[in-house]
Amino acid sequence: MYLYGGFANQSRSIGGTARALGQVPNPDNMPTQLLPPRNAPPAQMPNVQSQQLADWIKNLFESVTFQATIARIRALLEPPMRADDVSGILQRKRLLREAFRSVPSSHALLLLFQLQNQTDPLGKLFKYKLATPTRKELLGILAAKQTGESL
């Protein structure tokens, strides 16, 4: 008699190889994981304070927002821009300002360091695709967020 997922099966024999390897074949495609008995009490949820849960949700939301903002900044920086496309340059600059303002304060310093790191792919894009005054303005937005100043 062999046990498959809590069910007994006597119908087929086991080959020597499977037994030697400690594996039991499953000829009837029965569940292979042991299931709790039907009358088992439901698992108790750990006692989590509501403030801790709220903080965890806030941090998760900020992390997701930060990743989306990084993707948006990268998408704005990657396409080539002609030097004589003044309206396109101004629009990209406006959209970058909005993106930088949407960075959560808790992640502003991280992005500031990432953009100043010349070995980081986003830092390279930032340096080579934007003029120095624009870079300084955008980094200033992040620095102000970090110090808590309003823009």
N, C-alpha and C positions, 0 to 999 in steps of 0.2 A: 504494500500500500504506500502511495506517495502523496505528498501534500503539495497542492498547487493553490496558492492564494487562500489558504484556509480550507480548501476542499479536498476531500480524499478521492483518489482515483486508483483503481486496481486493474484497469483495463489493459495496459500495455507494459511490456518489459522495458527495462532501461539497458542501453548498450554499455559495454564495459568502459569505453572512452569517456562518455559523459559522467559516469559514476566516479571514475578515477579523477576527473578534473573537478569534482564537486558540483557539477551542473546536473540539473534534473530536467530532462526534456519535457516539453509541454505539448503533447500530441493533441489535446482537446482544446487548445487555445484558451485555457482558463486564465483568469487574472493572476499575474505573477507576484503581486504585492499583497502582503497580509492586510486585511481590512479590519478595522475595529469591530467588535461585536455590535449588533444593532441596538442593544440596550445600554451602550457606553454613554456616560455623561458627556455633554458637549465640552469641548476644550475651553478652558477659562482664559479670557483675554487678560494680559498683564494689566495691573493697575497703573494706568497712565494718567497723570494729572492733566487737566484740560489746558492749562497754560503751556505745558511742555508740548502737547499735541499741536496747539496753535503756533508755537514757535517752530516746530518741525515743518508744519505746512507752509509757514511763511518762508522759511529757508529753502524749502523745495521750490516754491514759486519763484523766489529770487534767483535760484540757480537756473531754472528753466528760462526765465526772462533773460538772464545773462547770456546763456548759450544762444538764444534766438537773436540777441543783439549782436553778438560776435558774428553770427552767420550773416546778418544784415550788413554789418560794416564790411565784411569780406566781399559780399556781393556788390556793394557800392564801389569798392576800391578796385576790384579785378578788371572790369571792362576798360579797354583803352579809351582815352579821352583826347580828342584833338585839341591843340592849344588854341585854335581859333573858334572853338565851340563855347562861346562865353555863356550862353544860356544853359547849356549842359553842365558846365563847371559850377555855375551858381546853384543850379538845382541839386547837384551832387553834394555841394557844400551845405546846403540847407538840410538835406536828408541826413547827412552825417551829424550835423548839430543835433537834430531830433534823436538820432540813435544814441549819441553820447549822453544826452540828457535822460534817456530812458534806462541807462545802466543803473542798477540798484546801488545805493551808497555802500553797501557791504562788499561789493565787488569792484568798486571804482579803483582802488589801489592796485588790485590784481591786474586790471586792464591797463592801467597806467604803466606798470612795470613791463607788461607784455609788449606794449607798443614801443617802449623805449629799448627793448632788447632787439638788437640787430641780427641775432641769429634765429629769432622766431619768424616764421613765415608771415604772420600778420604784421609784425613789426617792420619787416622788409617792405611789404606792400604799403604800409603807412608812410614810411620814409620816402620811397621812390615814386609814389603816385600823387603825393600832395606837396604843395609849396610850403616852405618853412613857416610863413605867417599862419597858414591854415592849420598846420600841425600844432603850433603853439596855442592857437585858440582852442582847439579840440582837447589838447592835454590840460589846458586851463579849466575847461569844463569838468574834467575828471578830478583835478586837484581841488576844485571848489566843492565838489560833491563829497570828497573825502574829508575835508575840514568842516563840512556842514554849512557852508555859505550858500545863500540862495542866488540863483541866476536869473 
